[in-house]
Amino acid sequence: MKRKKCVTAGRRKKKIGIVTSLVVILCIGIAFGYIRFTQGYRTFRAPEHEVAAMAGEPAAANSYQTLPVKEGYIVGIDTVPVYSGGVLHLNVANEEGNTVWFLVRVYLDDKKIAQTGILHPGEYIGEVECNRKLAAGDTIMIQTIAYEPETYHSEGVARITCEVAGE
């Protein structure tokens, strides 16, 4: 005579406990994975409009040039910026005919030392505060980051390297 498999109440509770534990561990693993995954992605925050932006074009110095950018816009920039009293006088303009918005970042030794807000076409910024002291002869990189208006889709980046002039 064949024996029937009997599952006692104790064995049933043990199996239910093991299955429940595995489900809980799986849920915790999924939760941690989801949290870790979402922390890896930063959300884009649209930059604010530059409060110090002025309409028109900056007073033209001998070193002020308009530079066409491959992506289809023109940047007006003083290629010999002057540093004095914690402020960098760089005269960067988003030319009137452009169809992009852009902001300006200034780097020294690959470290960002200044940034503007968004400049709309026909606006310029004359000076920007630096979080690091500059000396005459320092080489800086001025970077413009262009955006499609309203959507903030990238329209390209332009970089120019130049030397800082003293007062």
FENJO-V632878 format. One record per backbone hydrogen bond with DSSP energy under -1.0 kcal/mol. NH is the residue of the N-H (numbers start at 1). CO is the residue of the C=O. Records with the same first field share a line. If there is no record, write none. Layout:
NH=CO ; CO
This chain:
12=8
13=9
14=10
15=11
16=12
17=13
18=14
19=15
20=16
21=17
22=18
23=19
24=20
25=21
26=22
27=23
28=24
29=25
30=26
31=27
32=28
33=29
34=30
35=31
36=32
37=33
38=34
39=35
50=118
53=50
54=124
56=122
64=61
65=77
67=75
69=73
72=69
75=67
76=93
77=65
78=90
79=63
82=89
83=165
84=87
87=84
88=128
89=82
91=126
92=125
93=76
94=123
95=74
98=95
101=147
102=119
103=145
105=143
106=114
107=141
108=111
111=108
113=106
114=106
116=104
118=48
119=102
122=94
123=120
124=54
125=92
128=88
130=86
131=113
137=164
138=135
140=162
141=107
142=160
143=105
144=158
145=103
146=156
147=101
148=153
151=149
152=148
155=146
158=144
160=142
162=140
164=138
165=81
